[in-house]
């Protein structure tokens, strides 16, 4: 029985993309392997897995990032770990057991202007260190894999692509109140990378032909983007509904009842809302950049995210061309079958086992 340590800090923010990824991978590892799992956290979390062991590493008055780097390597020896898994871009310093890290994107290299200053500095410093330390690396898309090796060549030969999958929503969903009109859905944090400013500009043009149409944006507060101000600036208060906090049940209802999903991001390492939309059999308007064409494949209507006119035309096409939309919806239902957390969990477990075997052989 292997003893696996896991950086469980993303579970402190379970509604984020990496939080959802971490939850699903941990859940699959405990289901697929008879391993002892140790969850290292800087803040209290409520584990839904009684067989796991939570190891707090935080020190009062010291930032979690510093405590993680300075303490977890020693703790990994104390708990006699066979391997350590970092689900988001970082590994602790001085960890002596085999280690695996997941790289979701390289925004800090390809789109640094869209990040918070602190977040950019953290990835700039600690991602290259993690890539150097790791025995094995997981990239969540072929695009992320290729970008990683281009910027950090030492990752070559030890990086595997393991796609993410859709979040598993409740068996029943709730229809959100006050949404009796047809609506388009967009999901993602309020940040420049999500390209909401151009989406709003295009939607302003769309509603001239479709005054009954709404745009629902589910977006937690982020950085460098003020959506309420942008909505008001475009005179779209009567046409755009911004929801900053939503339950999984309500989000499931929004996916189920929307016309289609719009995600014309400037950059994505994977793009979980694309898979969530496909899981509900919905067409997606998304970008022709980074990982989005790879994930959406023939279920996506691809646009140049810098061209407002292209976004406008795509939305208008899906509103008026029912045959096209049905084609994309059919493709979406087929495409989502290519992704599952069972596949991702098994592939992740195999990468960890490979890291342990290689480490012992060396």
C-alpha positions in Angstrom: 0.0 0.0 0.0 1.6 3.3 -1.1 1.5 6.3 1.1 0.7 9.3 -1.1 1.0 12.9 0.0 -1.2 15.4 -1.8 -1.1 19.2 -1.9 -4.7 19.7 -0.8 -4.7 23.6 -0.8 -7.0 23.7 -3.9 -9.7 22.0 -1.8 -9.8 25.2 0.3 -11.5 26.8 -2.8 -13.6 23.9 -4.1 -15.6 25.9 -6.6 -12.6 26.9 -8.7 -11.4 24.9 -11.7 -8.3 23.6 -10.0 -10.4 23.0 -6.8 -12.8 20.8 -8.8 -9.9 19.0 -10.5 -8.2 18.3 -7.2 -11.4 16.9 -5.7 -12.1 14.6 -8.6 -8.6 13.3 -8.9 -8.3 12.6 -5.1 -11.7 10.9 -5.2 -10.6 8.7 -8.1 -7.3 7.8 -6.5 -9.0 6.6 -3.3 -11.5 4.6 -5.4 -9.0 3.1 -7.8 -6.1 2.3 -5.6 -5.7 0.9 -2.1 -3.4 3.7 -1.1 -3.1 5.7 2.1 -3.7 9.4 1.2 -2.4 12.3 3.2 -3.9 15.7 2.5 -1.6 18.6 3.3 -3.5 21.8 3.9 -2.7 25.3 5.0 -6.3 26.1 6.1 -9.0 23.9 7.6 -10.9 21.8 5.1 -13.7 19.3 5.6 -12.7 16.0 4.0 -15.5 13.9 2.7 -13.2 10.9 2.7 -12.9 9.4 6.3 -10.1 7.1 5.2 -7.8 10.1 4.3 -5.5 11.8 6.8 -5.4 15.6 6.9 -2.0 17.1 7.7 -2.1 20.9 8.6 1.2 22.5 7.8 0.3 26.2 8.4 2.1 28.3 10.9 0.3 31.4 12.4 1.6 34.6 10.9 3.5 32.9 8.1 2.0 32.8 4.6 0.9 29.4 3.5 3.1 29.4 0.4 6.2 29.8 2.6 5.0 27.2 5.1 4.3 24.8 2.2 7.8 25.2 0.8 9.6 25.1 4.1 7.7 22.5 6.1 6.0 19.9 3.8 9.3 18.4 2.6 10.2 17.5 6.2 6.7 16.3 6.9 6.8 14.0 3.9 9.8 12.3 5.5 8.1 12.2 8.9 5.0 10.5 7.4 7.2 8.1 5.3 5.6 9.0 2.0 6.2 6.9 -1.0 5.3 9.8 -3.4 4.0 13.3 -3.4 1.4 14.7 -5.8 1.0 18.5 -6.5 -2.2 19.1 -8.4 -1.4 22.7 -9.2 2.0 23.9 -10.5 4.0 23.5 -7.2 6.0 21.0 -5.3 7.5 21.5 -1.8 11.2 22.1 -1.4 13.4 19.4 -0.1 10.9 16.6 -0.8 12.9 13.4 -1.0 10.2 11.0 -2.2 9.2 10.7 -5.9 7.0 13.5 -7.0 4.4 14.3 -9.7 3.0 17.8 -10.5 0.1 18.8 -12.7 0.6 21.8 -15.0 -2.8 23.4 -16.0 -1.5 26.3 -18.1 1.4 28.7 -18.6 -0.5 31.9 -18.4 2.5 33.5 -16.7 4.5 33.1 -19.9 1.8 33.4 -22.6 -0.6 35.9 -21.1 1.0 37.5 -18.0 -0.9 40.7 -18.4 -4.1 38.9 -17.5 -2.8 37.8 -14.1 -2.6 39.3 -10.7 0.9 40.4 -9.9 1.3 38.0 -7.0 -0.1 35.1 -8.9 2.2 35.8 -11.8 5.3 36.0 -9.5 4.3 32.7 -7.8 4.0 30.8 -11.0 7.1 32.4 -12.5 9.2 31.3 -9.5 7.7 28.0 -8.4 6.5 26.4 -11.6 10.0 26.0 -13.1 11.2 24.7 -9.7 8.4 22.1 -9.6 9.2 21.1 -13.2 12.8 20.6 -12.3 12.0 18.6 -9.1 9.3 16.4 -10.5 10.0 12.8 -11.5 6.9 13.0 -13.7 4.6 15.8 -14.9 1.0 15.8 -16.0 -0.3 18.3 -18.5 -4.1 18.7 -18.8 -4.0 19.2 -22.6 -1.8 18.7 -25.5 -1.5 22.4 -25.9 -0.3 22.8 -22.3 2.1 19.9 -22.9 3.6 21.5 -26.0 3.8 25.0 -24.5 5.4 23.6 -21.3 8.2 21.9 -23.3 8.7 24.9 -25.5 9.3 27.2 -22.5 10.8 24.6 -20.1 12.6 22.0 -22.2 13.6 20.0 -19.1 10.0 18.8 -19.0 10.5 16.8 -22.2 10.5 13.1 -21.7 8.7 13.1 -18.4 5.4 14.8 -19.3 2.1 13.0 -20.0 -1.2 14.4 -21.2 -4.1 13.6 -19.0 -7.3 15.4 -19.9 -9.7 16.7 -17.3 -13.5 15.9 -17.4 -16.8 17.5 -16.6 -17.9 18.2 -13.1 -20.5 15.7 -12.0 -23.6 17.7 -11.2 -26.4 16.6 -8.9 -29.0 14.2 -10.4 -31.6 16.9 -10.3 -31.3 20.6 -11.1 -33.0 23.8 -10.2 -34.4 26.3 -12.6 -33.0 29.7 -11.6 -35.7 32.2 -10.9 -36.4 35.2 -13.2 -35.0 33.4 -16.3 -38.1 32.8 -18.4 -36.5 34.4 -21.5 -34.0 32.5 -23.7 -30.5 33.0 -22.6 -26.9 32.3 -23.4 -24.6 31.2 -20.6 -21.0 32.1 -19.9 -19.0 30.7 -17.0 -15.7 31.8 -15.6 -13.9 34.1 -13.1 -14.0 37.8 -13.6 -10.6 38.3 -15.1 -9.1 39.6 -18.3 -8.4 36.2 -19.7 -12.1 35.4 -20.0 -12.6 38.2 -22.5 -15.9 39.4 -21.0 -15.4 43.0 -22.4 -15.5 41.8 -26.0 -18.3 39.3 -25.2 -20.4 42.2 -23.9 -19.6 44.3 -26.9 -20.7 41.6 -29.2 -23.8 40.8 -27.2 -24.8 44.5 -27.4 -25.0 44.1 -31.1 -26.8 40.7 -30.9 -29.7 42.1 -28.8 -30.6 44.6 -31.5 -31.9 41.6 -33.5 -32.9 39.5 -30.5 -34.3 41.9 -27.8 -35.8 39.0 -25.9 -32.4 37.3 -25.4 -30.4 37.4 -22.1 -26.8 36.8 -21.4 -26.2 35.1 -18.0 -22.6 35.3 -16.7 -21.7 33.1 -13.8 -18.4 34.6 -12.6 -16.9 34.9 -9.2 -15.0 38.0 -8.3 -11.5 38.0 -9.7 -9.1 40.8 -10.8 -8.6 43.5 -13.4 -12.2 43.2 -14.5 -15.3 45.1 -13.3 -18.2 43.4 -14.9 -21.0 45.6 -13.3 -19.3 48.7 -14.7 -18.9 47.1 -18.1 -22.5 46.0 -18.2 -23.7 49.5 -17.4 -21.2 51.0 -19.8 -22.8 49.0 -22.6 -26.3 49.8 -21.5 -27.0 46.1 -21.0 -28.5 46.1 -17.5 -31.8 44.8 -18.8 -30.1 42.1 -20.9 -27.2 40.7 -18.8 -27.6 38.9 -15.6 -24.4 38.6 -13.5 -24.4 35.8 -10.9 -21.3 35.8 -8.6 -22.2 32.9 -6.4 -24.2 29.9 -7.5 -24.8 26.5 -6.1 -23.8 23.4 -8.2 -27.5 22.6 -8.4 -28.4 26.0 -9.8 -25.4 26.0 -12.2 -26.6 22.6 -13.5 -30.0 24.2 -14.2 -28.4 27.0 -16.1 -26.4 24.7 -18.3 -29.6 22.6 -18.9 -31.8 25.5 -19.9 -29.5 27.8 -21.8 -29.5 28.1 -25.6 -25.8 27.5 -25.8 -22.6 28.5 -24.0 -20.2 31.3 -25.0 -16.6 31.1 -23.9 -14.4 33.2 -26.2 -11.4 33.3 -23.8 -8.1 34.7 -24.7 -6.2 31.8 -23.2 -7.1 28.5 -21.5 -5.0 25.5 -20.4 -8.1 23.3 -20.8 -11.4 25.0 -20.3 -13.7 23.0 -18.0 -16.9 24.9 -18.9 -16.6 23.6 -22.4 -16.8 20.0 -21.2 -19.6 20.9 -18.7 -21.6 22.4 -21.6 -21.0 19.3 -23.8 -22.1 17.1 -20.9 -25.5 18.9 -21.2 -25.5 18.5 -24.9 -25.0 22.2 -25.6 -23.1 23.9 -28.4 -20.3 26.2 -27.5 -18.9 29.4 -29.1 -15.3 29.4 -28.1 -11.9 30.6 -29.2 -9.5 29.3 -31.9 -6.6 29.8 -29.5 -4.6 27.7 -26.9 -6.4 24.5 -25.7 -10.0 25.4 -26.7 -9.9 23.9 -30.3 -8.4 20.7 -28.8 -11.1 20.4 -26.2 -14.1 21.6 -28.2 -13.2 19.8 -31.4 -16.2 19.7 -33.8 -18.6 20.6 -31.0 -17.3 24.2 -31.0 -18.0 27.2 -33.2 -14.5 28.7 -33.2 -13.8 32.4 -33.4 -10.9 34.8 -33.1 -11.5 36.1 -29.6 -10.0 39.5 -30.5 -12.6 40.1 -33.2 -15.9 41.4 -31.8 -17.5 41.0 -35.2 -16.6 37.3 -35.3 -18.1 36.7 -31.8 -21.2 38.6 -32.8 -21.6 36.6 -36.0 -21.1 33.3 -34.2 -23.8 34.1 -31.6 -26.2 35.3 -34.3 -25.6 32.1 -36.3 -26.4 29.9 -33.4 -29.5 31.9 -32.6 -30.9 31.7 -36.2 -29.4 28.6 -37.8 -31.2 25.8 -35.9 -29.7 23.1 -38.2 -26.1 24.3 -37.3 -26.9 24.3 -33.6 -28.3 20.8 -33.7 -25.2 19.6 -35.5 -23.0 21.1 -32.8 -25.2 19.7 -30.0 -25.0 16.2 -31.5 -21.2 16.6 -31.7 -21.1 17.8 -28.1 -22.9 14.7 -26.8 -20.4 12.5 -28.6 -17.4 14.6 -27.7 -18.0 14.6 -24.0 -17.8 10.8 -24.0 -14.1 11.2 -24.6 -13.5 12.7 -21.2 -14.1 11.0 -17.8 -12.7 11.3 -14.3 -12.3 7.5 -14.2 -9.9 7.8 -17.2 -8.2 10.8 -15.7 -7.8 9.1 -12.3 -6.5 5.9 -13.7 -4.0 7.7 -15.9 -2.9 9.9 -12.9 -2.4 6.8 -10.7 -0.3 5.2 -13.5 1.9 8.3 -13.7 2.4 8.3 -9.9 3.3 4.5 -10.0 5.8 5.2 -12.9 7.4 7.9 -10.8 7.8 5.6 -7.9 9.2 2.8 -10.0 11.7 5.1 -11.8 12.8 6.7 -8.6 13.5 3.3 -7.0 15.4 2.1 -10.1 17.6 5.2 -10.0 
